[in-house]
């Protein structure tokens, strides 16, 4: 049904307009008590065997919504209603910004992919913090807060910019993510180099601890799939050195060659980050490399091309405790999370693993001893 609706309605609409329309519908449904209860019963059935503990947090399952869909923390309950076990909002910057000029979001339908050059369009960390503080949750949901650099801030002032957002948002975050991997903010990816990343992560950690004294806010970093293997290793080693809580692998890619893209070459040539199915293999490679390097010392989150339960299961076996999706949600619609959960439960039952936690990294460990 949704695929027919997508082809008849959404596919004919500008992608950003379609996003805003769907976003409004989700928010509206979450405001109506009877409708949201019915929707959650259908779309978010719980599977006890998928219950997950990660980052010191308990979740109904391992499957969450990646950053980018709900930039301003406006639809957290709506996304929980649709079955996502955690919701990562953002990316949020210290200063509000409109993002890059439109058109800035493109669908590559034959490739089940998206290209975006949104440019961190968001209301700014002060406004988002106020919204989170005023929120009266309908569904208990783990909320991650993804922060990035304000475009107008020069690279040498990036640390102070991230610290400002941390001071405003840490108290409202179940976990905090430092995004240094979007290709749409000039100079941002330079911060992935360990000589720049080390002082940034230390400053954010100190700011979070200084701001929130009653608990430890877990801190993660999100990296690009375009990093060379040696740089992936360096980030992994740095995360362990600093006592980071996790790494999210991966963000969108600027690569186009070698991905077998079938869409119109003119569309493929649009600048911005490519997400969706074409990214899945490189994202999986990065995840395996990270797990081989860090093992169970920190939490790994697999994202990039998670289209179905099989993709999510492969990430778990590779070393991800949590997995996230976004682009496939555009193509799969409201039953996306339900389908992933059902398939994960079936794969766990058919596996030799007694629990989901036992399955994490099983294939990577097996490969290492082969």
BAPALO-410584 format. One record per residue (C-alpha): residue number from 1; residue in three letters; x, y, z. Coordinates in Angstrom, 1 decimal, decimal comma, always signed. Each point is the difference from the previous one (the first is absolute). Layout:
- NUM / ALA / X / Y / Z
...
! end
This chain:
- 1 / UNK / +0,0 / +0,0 / +0,0
- 2 / UNK / +2,7 / +2,5 / +1,0
- 3 / UNK / +2,1 / -0,8 / -3,2
- 4 / UNK / -3,1 / +0,9 / -2,1
- 5 / UNK / -0,5 / +3,2 / +2,0
- 6 / UNK / +3,7 / +0,8 / -0,4
- 7 / UNK / -0,1 / -0,5 / -3,8
- 8 / UNK / -3,2 / +2,0 / -0,4
- 9 / UNK / +0,6 / +2,8 / +2,4
- 10 / UNK / +3,4 / +0,4 / +1,6
- 11 / UNK / +2,0 / -0,9 / -3,0
- 12 / UNK / -1,6 / +2,8 / -1,9
- 13 / UNK / +0,7 / +2,6 / +2,7
- 14 / UNK / +3,2 / +1,9 / +0,7
- 15 / UNK / +1,8 / -2,2 / +2,6
- 16 / UNK / +0,3 / +2,7 / +2,6
- 17 / UNK / -3,7 / +0,9 / -0,3
- 18 / UNK / -0,9 / -3,6 / +0,3
- 19 / UNK / +2,1 / -0,3 / +3,1
- 20 / UNK / -1,7 / +2,9 / +1,7
- 21 / UNK / -3,4 / -1,3 / -1,0
- 22 / UNK / +0,7 / -3,5 / +1,5
- 23 / UNK / +1,5 / +1,7 / +3,1
- 24 / UNK / -3,1 / +2,0 / +0,6
- 25 / UNK / -2,2 / -3,1 / -0,3
- 26 / UNK / +2,2 / -1,9 / +2,5
- 27 / UNK / -0,1 / +2,9 / +2,5
- 28 / UNK / -3,8 / +0,3 / -0,4
- 29 / UNK / -0,5 / -3,7 / +0,6
- 30 / UNK / +2,1 / +0,1 / +3,1
- 31 / UNK / -2,1 / +2,8 / +1,5
- 32 / UNK / -3,3 / -2,0 / -0,3
- 33 / UNK / -0,2 / -2,5 / +2,9
- 34 / UNK / -2,2 / -2,7 / -1,6
- 35 / UNK / +1,8 / +0,2 / -3,3
- 36 / UNK / +3,5 / -0,2 / +1,5
- 37 / UNK / -0,9 / -2,9 / +2,2
- 38 / UNK / -1,4 / -1,9 / -2,9
- 39 / UNK / +2,9 / +0,8 / -2,2
- 40 / UNK / +2,5 / -1,0 / +2,6
- 41 / UNK / -1,8 / -3,3 / +0,6
- 42 / UNK / +0,2 / -0,8 / -3,7
- 43 / UNK / +3,4 / +1,5 / -0,9
- 44 / UNK / +2,0 / -0,4 / +3,2
- 45 / UNK / -0,7 / -3,5 / +1,4
- 46 / UNK / +2,6 / -0,9 / +2,6
- 47 / UNK / +2,2 / -3,1 / -0,3
- 48 / UNK / +1,4 / -0,9 / +3,4
- 49 / UNK / +2,9 / -1,9 / -1,4
- 50 / UNK / +1,2 / +3,2 / -1,8
- 51 / UNK / +0,3 / +2,1 / +3,2
- 52 / UNK / +3,4 / +1,7 / -0,1
- 53 / UNK / +2,3 / +1,6 / +2,5
- 54 / UNK / +2,5 / +2,5 / -1,4
- 55 / UNK / +1,8 / +3,1 / +1,2
- 56 / UNK / -1,4 / -0,7 / +3,4
- 57 / UNK / -3,5 / +0,3 / -1,4
- 58 / UNK / -2,9 / -2,5 / -0,4
- 59 / UNK / -1,8 / -0,1 / -3,3
- 60 / UNK / -2,9 / -2,1 / -1,3
- 61 / UNK / +2,3 / -1,1 / -2,9
- 62 / UNK / +3,1 / +1,0 / -1,9
- 63 / UNK / -1,5 / +1,8 / -2,9
- 64 / UNK / -0,2 / +3,8 / +0,0
- 65 / UNK / -0,5 / +3,0 / -2,2
- 66 / UNK / +3,2 / +1,6 / -1,3
- 67 / UNK / +0,6 / +3,7 / +0,3
- 68 / UNK / -1,3 / +2,2 / -2,8
- 69 / UNK / -3,7 / -0,8 / +0,0
- 70 / UNK / -1,0 / +1,9 / +3,1
- 71 / UNK / +2,5 / +2,9 / +0,1
- 72 / UNK / -1,7 / +2,1 / +2,6
- 73 / UNK / -1,5 / -2,6 / +2,4
- 74 / UNK / -3,5 / +0,6 / -1,2
- 75 / UNK / -1,2 / -3,5 / -0,6
- 76 / UNK / +1,6 / -2,3 / +2,6
- 77 / UNK / -3,2 / -1,6 / +1,2
- 78 / UNK / -1,2 / -0,4 / -3,6
- 79 / UNK / +3,1 / -1,9 / -1,0
- 80 / UNK / -0,3 / -2,2 / +3,2
- 81 / UNK / -3,6 / -0,6 / -1,0
- 82 / UNK / +1,3 / -1,3 / -3,3
- 83 / UNK / +2,2 / -2,6 / +1,8
- 84 / UNK / +3,5 / +1,5 / +0,2
- 85 / UNK / +1,7 / -1,1 / +3,2
- 86 / UNK / +2,0 / +3,2 / +0,3
- 87 / UNK / -0,1 / +3,3 / -1,8
- 88 / UNK / +3,0 / +2,1 / -0,8
- 89 / UNK / -0,9 / +3,6 / -0,6
- 90 / UNK / +2,1 / +2,6 / -1,9
- 91 / UNK / +2,4 / +0,8 / -1,2
- 92 / UNK / -0,2 / +3,1 / +2,2
- 93 / UNK / +2,4 / +2,9 / -0,2
- 94 / UNK / +0,7 / +2,7 / +2,6
- 95 / UNK / -1,5 / +2,7 / -2,2
- 96 / UNK / -3,2 / -0,4 / -2,0
- 97 / UNK / +0,6 / -0,2 / -3,7
- 98 / UNK / -2,2 / -0,5 / -3,1
- 99 / UNK / +2,3 / -2,5 / -1,7
- 100 / UNK / +1,1 / +0,0 / -3,6
- 101 / UNK / -2,2 / +1,5 / -2,8
- 102 / UNK / -2,7 / -2,2 / -1,5
- 103 / UNK / -0,2 / -2,4 / -1,8
- 104 / UNK / +2,1 / -2,0 / +2,4
- 105 / UNK / -1,6 / -3,5 / +0,4
- 106 / UNK / -0,2 / -2,5 / -2,9
- 107 / UNK / -1,4 / -3,5 / -0,3
- 108 / UNK / +1,8 / -2,7 / -2,0
- 109 / UNK / -3,0 / -2,3 / -0,2
- 110 / UNK / +1,6 / -2,8 / -2,1
- 111 / UNK / +2,9 / -0,1 / +2,5
- 112 / UNK / -2,2 / +0,3 / +3,1
- 113 / UNK / +2,2 / +2,9 / +1,0
- 114 / UNK / -0,1 / +3,7 / +0,9
- 115 / UNK / +2,4 / +2,8 / -0,6
- 116 / UNK / -0,1 / +2,9 / +2,4
- 117 / UNK / +1,8 / +3,3 / +0,4
- 118 / UNK / -2,3 / +1,4 / +2,6
- 119 / UNK / +2,8 / +1,7 / +1,9
- 120 / UNK / -1,2 / -0,5 / +3,6
- 121 / UNK / -3,1 / +2,0 / -0,3
- 122 / UNK / -1,4 / +0,3 / +3,5
- 123 / UNK / -1,4 / +2,3 / +2,7
- 124 / UNK / +3,2 / +0,2 / +2,0
- 125 / UNK / +1,0 / -1,7 / +3,3
- 126 / UNK / -1,8 / +2,6 / +2,2
- 127 / UNK / -3,3 / -0,5 / -1,7
- 128 / UNK / +0,3 / -3,8 / -0,1
- 129 / UNK / +1,1 / -0,1 / +3,6
- 130 / UNK / -3,1 / +1,9 / +1,0
- 131 / UNK / -2,2 / -2,4 / -2,1
- 132 / UNK / +1,5 / -3,0 / +1,7
- 133 / UNK / -0,4 / +1,6 / +3,5
- 134 / UNK / -3,6 / +0,6 / -0,7
- 135 / UNK / -0,7 / -3,4 / -1,4
- 136 / UNK / -2,5 / -2,2 / +1,8
- 137 / UNK / +0,7 / -3,4 / -1,3
- 138 / UNK / -2,8 / -2,3 / -1,1
- 139 / UNK / +2,2 / -3,0 / -0,7
- 140 / UNK / +3,2 / -0,7 / +2,0
- 141 / UNK / +2,6 / +0,4 / -2,7
- 142 / UNK / +3,8 / +0,2 / +0,1
- 143 / UNK / +0,9 / +3,3 / -1,5
- 144 / UNK / +3,4 / +0,6 / -1,5
- 145 / UNK / +1,2 / +3,6 / -0,8
- 146 / UNK / +2,3 / +0,4 / -3,0
- 147 / UNK / +2,0 / +3,3 / -0,1
- 148 / UNK / +2,0 / +1,6 / -2,7
- 149 / UNK / +1,9 / +3,1 / -0,9
- 150 / UNK / -1,7 / +3,2 / -1,0
- 151 / UNK / +0,9 / +0,8 / -3,6
- 152 / UNK / +0,9 / +3,6 / +0,7
- 153 / UNK / +2,5 / -1,0 / +2,7
- 154 / UNK / +3,6 / -0,3 / -1,2
- 155 / UNK / +1,7 / -3,4 / +0,5
- 156 / UNK / +2,3 / +1,4 / +2,7
- 157 / UNK / -3,1 / +0,9 / +2,1
- 158 / UNK / -1,7 / -3,3 / -0,5
- 159 / UNK / +0,7 / -1,3 / +3,5
- 160 / UNK / -1,7 / +2,9 / +1,7
- 161 / UNK / -2,9 / -0,3 / -2,3
- 162 / UNK / -0,5 / -3,7 / +0,9
- 163 / UNK / +0,4 / +0,8 / +3,7
- 164 / UNK / -2,8 / +2,6 / -0,2
- 165 / UNK / -2,4 / -2,6 / -1,4
- 166 / UNK / +1,2 / -2,5 / +2,6
- 167 / UNK / -0,7 / +2,3 / +2,9
- 168 / UNK / -3,5 / +0,7 / -1,3
- 169 / UNK / -1,0 / -3,5 / -1,0
- 170 / UNK / +1,9 / -2,6 / +2,1
- 171 / UNK / -2,6 / +0,1 / +2,8
- 172 / UNK / -2,7 / -1,0 / -2,4
- 173 / UNK / +1,9 / -2,7 / -1,8
- 174 / UNK / +0,0 / -3,7 / +0,9
- 175 / UNK / +3,1 / -0,1 / -2,1
- 176 / UNK / +2,0 / +2,7 / -2,0
- 177 / UNK / +1,6 / -0,4 / -3,4
- 178 / UNK / +2,8 / +2,2 / -1,4
- 179 / UNK / -0,6 / +0,1 / -3,8
- 180 / UNK / +3,2 / +0,7 / -1,9
- 181 / UNK / -0,9 / -1,9 / -3,1
- 182 / UNK / -2,6 / +1,9 / -2,0
- 183 / UNK / +1,3 / +1,0 / -3,4
- 184 / UNK / -2,3 / +3,0 / -0,2
- 185 / UNK / +1,8 / +2,4 / +2,5
- 186 / UNK / +3,3 / +1,3 / -1,4
- 187 / UNK / +2,9 / -1,2 / +2,0
- 188 / UNK / -2,0 / -2,2 / +2,3
- 189 / UNK / +1,6 / -3,3 / -1,1
- 190 / UNK / +3,4 / +1,4 / +0,8
- 191 / UNK / -1,0 / -0,4 / +3,6
- 192 / UNK / +0,2 / -3,8 / -0,4
- 193 / UNK / +3,8 / +0,2 / +0,0
- 194 / UNK / +1,1 / -1,2 / +3,4
- 195 / UNK / +2,1 / +3,2 / +0,7
- 196 / UNK / -3,2 / +2,0 / -0,3
- 197 / UNK / -2,4 / -2,6 / +1,4
- 198 / UNK / +1,8 / -0,6 / +3,2
- 199 / UNK / -0,4 / +3,5 / +1,5
- 200 / UNK / -3,5 / +0,3 / -1,4
- 201 / UNK / -1,2 / -3,2 / +1,7
- 202 / UNK / +1,8 / +0,8 / +3,2
- 203 / UNK / -1,6 / +3,5 / +0,2
- 204 / UNK / -3,5 / -1,5 / -0,7
- 205 / UNK / +0,5 / -2,7 / +2,6
- 206 / UNK / +1,1 / +2,6 / +2,6
- 207 / UNK / -2,9 / +2,3 / -0,9
- 208 / UNK / -2,6 / -2,8 / +0,3
- 209 / UNK / +1,5 / -1,0 / +3,4
- 210 / UNK / +0,0 / +3,6 / +1,2
- 211 / UNK / -3,6 / +0,6 / -1,1
- 212 / UNK / -1,6 / -3,3 / +1,1
- 213 / UNK / +1,2 / -1,1 / +3,4
- 214 / UNK / -2,6 / -2,5 / +1,0
- 215 / UNK / +0,9 / -2,6 / -2,7
- 216 / UNK / +2,5 / -0,7 / -2,7
- 217 / UNK / -1,3 / +1,0 / -3,5
- 218 / UNK / +1,4 / -2,6 / -2,4
- 219 / UNK / +2,1 / +1,6 / -2,8
- 220 / UNK / +0,4 / -1,4 / -3,5
- 221 / UNK / +1,6 / +1,2 / -3,2
- 222 / UNK / -1,5 / -0,5 / -3,5
- 223 / UNK / +2,5 / -0,7 / -2,8
- 224 / UNK / -0,1 / -0,1 / -3,8
- 225 / UNK / +0,2 / -3,1 / -2,2
- 226 / UNK / +2,6 / +1,8 / -2,1
- 227 / UNK / +2,8 / -0,2 / +2,6
- 228 / UNK / +3,0 / -2,0 / -1,0
- 229 / UNK / +0,4 / -3,2 / +2,0
- 230 / UNK / +3,0 / +1,4 / +1,9
- 231 / UNK / -2,2 / +3,0 / +1,0
- 232 / UNK / -2,8 / -2,3 / +1,2
- 233 / UNK / +2,6 / -1,8 / +2,2
- 234 / UNK / +1,3 / +3,3 / +1,3
- 235 / UNK / -3,6 / +1,1 / +1,0
- 236 / UNK / -0,6 / -3,3 / +1,7
- 237 / UNK / +3,2 / +0,3 / +2,0
- 238 / UNK / -0,8 / +3,5 / +0,9
- 239 / UNK / -3,5 / -1,0 / +1,2
- 240 / UNK / +1,5 / -2,6 / +2,3
- 241 / UNK / +2,7 / +2,4 / +1,2
- 242 / UNK / -2,5 / +2,7 / +1,0
- 243 / UNK / -2,5 / -2,4 / +1,5
- 244 / UNK / -2,6 / +0,8 / -2,6
- 245 / UNK / -3,3 / -1,9 / +0,3
- 246 / UNK / -0,5 / -0,8 / -3,7
- 247 / UNK / +0,5 / +0,6 / -3,7
- 248 / UNK / -2,7 / +0,3 / -2,6
- 249 / UNK / +1,0 / -1,5 / -3,3
- 250 / UNK / -0,8 / +1,5 / -2,4
- 251 / UNK / -1,2 / +3,4 / -1,4
- 252 / UNK / -0,7 / +0,7 / -3,7
- 253 / UNK / +2,7 / -0,4 / -2,7
- 254 / UNK / +1,3 / +2,4 / -2,6
- 255 / UNK / +1,0 / -2,9 / -2,2
- 256 / UNK / -1,9 / -0,9 / -3,2
- 257 / UNK / +2,4 / -2,3 / -1,9
- 258 / UNK / -0,1 / -3,7 / +0,5
- 259 / UNK / -3,4 / +0,0 / +1,6
- 260 / UNK / -1,9 / -1,3 / -3,0
- 261 / UNK / -2,4 / +2,9 / +0,0
- 262 / UNK / -2,8 / -0,4 / -2,6
- 263 / UNK / -1,7 / +3,4 / +0,4
- 264 / UNK / +0,2 / +2,8 / -2,5
- 265 / UNK / +3,6 / +1,1 / -0,2
- 266 / UNK / -1,0 / +3,6 / +0,4
- 267 / UNK / -1,7 / -0,7 / +3,2
- 268 / UNK / +2,8 / -2,2 / +1,2
- 269 / UNK / +2,4 / +2,9 / -0,6
- 270 / UNK / -1,8 / +2,3 / +2,5
- 271 / UNK / +2,4 / +1,0 / +2,8
- 272 / UNK / -0,8 / -1,1 / +3,5
- 273 / UNK / +0,0 / -3,1 / +2,1
- 274 / UNK / -1,3 / -3,2 / -1,5
- 275 / UNK / -1,9 / -2,3 / +2,4
- 276 / UNK / -2,1 / -3,2 / -0,3
- 277 / UNK / +0,7 / -3,3 / -1,6
- 278 / UNK / +3,2 / +0,9 / -1,9
- 279 / UNK / +1,8 / +0,8 / +3,2
- 280 / UNK / -0,8 / -3,2 / +1,8
- 281 / UNK / +3,1 / -2,1 / -0,9
- 282 / UNK / +2,6 / +2,7 / +0,8
- 283 / UNK / -1,9 / +0,8 / +3,3
- 284 / UNK / +0,1 / -3,7 / +0,8
- 285 / UNK / +3,8 / -0,1 / -0,7
- 286 / UNK / +0,6 / +2,9 / +2,3
- 287 / UNK / -2,0 / -1,5 / +2,7
- 288 / UNK / +1,8 / -3,3 / -0,2
- 289 / UNK / +3,3 / +1,8 / +0,1
- 290 / UNK / -1,0 / +2,0 / +3,1
- 291 / UNK / -1,2 / -3,1 / +1,8
- 292 / UNK / +3,2 / -1,9 / -0,8
- 293 / UNK / +1,9 / +2,9 / +1,5
- 294 / UNK / -2,1 / +0,8 / +3,1
- 295 / UNK / -2,0 / -3,1 / +0,7
- 296 / UNK / -2,5 / +0,4 / +2,8
- 297 / UNK / +1,8 / +3,0 / +1,6
- 298 / UNK / -2,3 / +2,5 / -1,5
- 299 / UNK / -3,4 / -0,1 / -1,6
- 300 / UNK / -0,2 / +0,0 / -3,8
- 301 / UNK / -3,1 / +1,3 / -1,9
- 302 / UNK / -0,5 / -1,2 / -3,5
- 303 / UNK / -1,7 / +2,3 / -2,5
- 304 / UNK / +0,0 / +0,4 / -3,8
- 305 / UNK / -2,1 / -2,1 / -2,3
- 306 / UNK / -2,0 / -1,8 / +2,6
- 307 / UNK / -3,0 / -0,9 / -2,3
- 308 / UNK / -1,3 / -3,1 / +1,8
- 309 / UNK / +0,5 / -2,5 / +2,8
- 310 / UNK / +2,7 / -1,8 / -1,8
- 311 / UNK / +2,1 / +3,2 / -0,3
- 312 / UNK / -0,6 / +0,7 / +3,7
- 313 / UNK / +0,9 / -3,6 / +1,0
- 314 / UNK / +3,3 / +0,2 / -2,1
- 315 / UNK / +1,0 / +3,1 / +1,9
- 316 / UNK / -0,7 / -1,6 / +3,4
- 317 / UNK / +2,1 / -3,1 / -1,0
- 318 / UNK / +2,7 / +2,4 / -1,2
- 319 / UNK / +0,2 / +1,8 / +3,4
- 320 / UNK / -2,9 / +2,5 / +0,3
- 321 / UNK / -1,9 / +0,0 / +3,2
- 322 / UNK / -2,4 / +2,6 / -1,5
- 323 / UNK / -1,1 / +0,6 / -3,5
- 324 / UNK / -1,7 / +3,0 / -1,6
- 325 / UNK / -1,9 / +0,8 / -3,2
- 326 / UNK / -1,3 / +3,0 / -1,8
- 327 / UNK / +0,2 / -0,1 / -3,8
- 328 / UNK / -1,8 / -3,3 / -0,3
- 329 / UNK / -2,8 / +1,5 / +2,1
- 330 / UNK / -0,7 / +2,2 / -3,0
- 331 / UNK / -0,5 / -3,0 / -2,2
- 332 / UNK / -1,5 / -2,5 / +2,5
- 333 / UNK / -2,4 / +2,3 / +1,8
- 334 / UNK / -1,7 / -0,5 / +3,4
- 335 / UNK / +0,4 / -3,7 / +0,3
- 336 / UNK / +3,8 / +0,2 / -0,4
- 337 / UNK / +0,9 / -0,4 / +3,7
- 338 / UNK / -2,6 / -2,7 / +0,6
- 339 / UNK / +1,4 / -2,0 / -2,9
- 340 / UNK / +3,6 / +0,4 / +1,3
- 341 / UNK / -1,0 / -1,1 / +3,5
- 342 / UNK / -2,0 / -3,0 / -1,2
- 343 / UNK / +2,9 / -1,1 / -2,2
- 344 / UNK / +2,6 / +0,4 / +2,7
- 345 / UNK / -2,0 / -2,0 / +2,4
- 346 / UNK / -0,3 / -2,8 / -2,6
- 347 / UNK / +3,7 / +0,0 / -0,8
- 348 / UNK / +0,9 / +0,0 / +3,7
- 349 / UNK / -2,3 / -3,0 / +0,6
- 350 / UNK / +1,6 / -1,9 / -2,9
- 351 / UNK / +3,6 / +0,8 / +1,1
- 352 / UNK / +2,2 / -1,8 / +2,4
- 353 / UNK / +0,0 / +3,1 / +2,3
- 354 / UNK / -2,1 / +0,0 / +3,1
- 355 / UNK / -0,2 / +3,8 / +0,2
- 356 / UNK / +0,4 / +2,9 / -2,3
- 357 / UNK / +3,0 / +1,2 / +2,1
- 358 / UNK / +1,7 / -3,3 / -0,6
- 359 / UNK / -0,4 / +0,4 / -3,8
- 360 / UNK / +1,8 / +3,4 / +0,0
- 361 / UNK / +3,3 / -0,3 / -1,8
- 362 / UNK / -0,3 / -3,8 / -0,4
- 363 / UNK / +1,0 / -0,2 / -3,6
- 364 / UNK / +2,8 / +2,5 / +0,4
- 365 / UNK / +1,4 / -2,0 / +2,9
- 366 / UNK / -0,4 / -3,2 / -2,0
- 367 / UNK / +1,9 / +1,5 / -3,0
- 368 / UNK / +2,8 / +1,1 / +2,3
- 369 / UNK / +0,6 / -3,5 / +1,3
- 370 / UNK / -0,4 / -1,8 / -3,3
! end
